[in-house]
Amino acid sequence: MAEVTIAKAYRNDVRISTRKVQIVLDLIRGKEANVAVGILKNTRKSASEYAIKILKEAMANAENNFGMDKEKLYVCECFATPGTTMKRVMPRAQGRAFRILKRTSHITICVKEKE
């Protein structure tokens, strides 16, 4: 039985909330890698910029580290998990202070070669 290799790429503490990233990653899950890049280029979401970079990194890892064929790659797994949250204070009326949560994400994209 042949061993199945998976090429990964990830970026930690990206300054965008996890919920926004998950919407974009749902679009490309299970698609061919070249098709996924095209979908992300035509998606008007701020998370698509980060996803394109990470997907291209995963494709380069597959080609250079594992010798996979670039044309046969597809997105087998992609997910975003919450990263550290930066806490900031916004001054409000009468000396009060409201907390602002600036959320970050850890984005992971895995590609695999089709048989």
C-alpha positions in Angstrom: 0.0 0.0 0.0 1.4 3.4 -1.1 1.8 6.1 1.5 -0.3 9.2 0.9 1.6 12.4 1.3 0.0 15.7 2.2 1.7 19.0 1.8 0.8 21.7 4.3 1.2 25.4 4.6 0.0 27.6 7.5 0.2 31.1 8.8 -0.3 32.0 12.4 -1.8 35.1 14.0 -3.2 36.6 10.8 -5.0 39.8 11.7 -8.5 38.8 10.6 -11.3 37.0 12.6 -11.7 33.3 12.2 -15.4 33.6 11.1 -14.4 35.7 8.1 -11.7 33.3 7.0 -14.0 30.2 7.3 -16.4 31.7 4.7 -13.6 31.9 2.2 -12.1 28.5 3.0 -15.5 26.8 2.5 -15.4 27.9 -1.1 -12.2 26.0 -2.0 -12.4 22.9 0.1 -12.2 19.8 -2.1 -11.5 21.8 -5.3 -8.5 21.4 -7.6 -5.6 23.7 -6.6 -5.6 25.7 -9.8 -9.3 26.1 -9.7 -9.2 27.2 -6.1 -6.6 29.9 -6.9 -9.0 31.2 -9.6 -12.0 31.2 -7.2 -10.0 33.1 -4.6 -8.8 35.7 -7.1 -12.4 36.5 -8.0 -13.7 36.5 -4.4 -14.2 40.0 -3.0 -13.4 39.1 0.6 -10.3 40.4 2.5 -9.5 36.9 3.7 -9.0 35.7 0.1 -5.7 37.5 0.0 -4.3 35.5 2.9 -5.8 32.3 1.5 -4.2 32.7 -1.9 -0.8 33.2 -0.4 -1.1 30.1 1.9 -2.5 28.0 -1.0 0.4 28.9 -3.2 2.8 28.1 -0.4 1.2 24.7 0.0 1.4 24.0 -3.8 5.1 25.0 -3.8 5.8 22.7 -0.8 4.1 19.8 -2.6 6.1 20.4 -5.7 9.5 21.1 -4.2 9.5 18.9 -1.0 7.5 15.9 -2.1 7.9 15.9 -5.9 4.1 16.0 -6.6 2.7 17.0 -10.0 1.4 20.6 -9.8 -1.5 19.9 -12.1 -2.9 17.0 -10.1 -3.1 18.8 -6.7 -6.3 19.5 -4.9 -7.3 21.1 -1.6 -7.9 18.1 0.7 -8.2 20.1 4.0 -8.4 23.7 5.0 -9.4 25.3 8.3 -9.0 28.3 10.5 -8.7 28.3 14.2 -8.7 31.3 16.6 -5.4 32.8 17.5 -4.5 35.3 20.2 -6.9 38.1 20.8 -5.5 41.6 21.3 -7.5 43.6 23.8 -7.8 47.3 23.3 -9.7 50.0 25.2 -12.1 52.6 23.6 -12.8 55.6 25.7 -16.5 56.3 26.1 -18.7 58.9 27.7 -18.5 59.8 31.4 -15.1 58.3 31.9 -16.1 54.8 31.0 -14.0 52.5 28.8 -15.3 49.8 26.4 -13.1 46.8 25.5 -12.4 46.1 21.8 -11.3 42.6 20.8 -9.0 42.4 17.8 -9.1 38.8 16.8 -6.5 36.8 14.9 -6.6 33.4 13.1 -4.3 30.5 12.5 -5.0 29.4 8.8 -4.0 26.0 7.5 -4.3 24.6 4.0 -3.3 21.1 2.9 -3.0 19.8 -0.6 -2.9 16.2 -1.9 -2.2 14.6 -5.2 -5.1 12.9 -7.1 -4.5 9.3 -8.0 
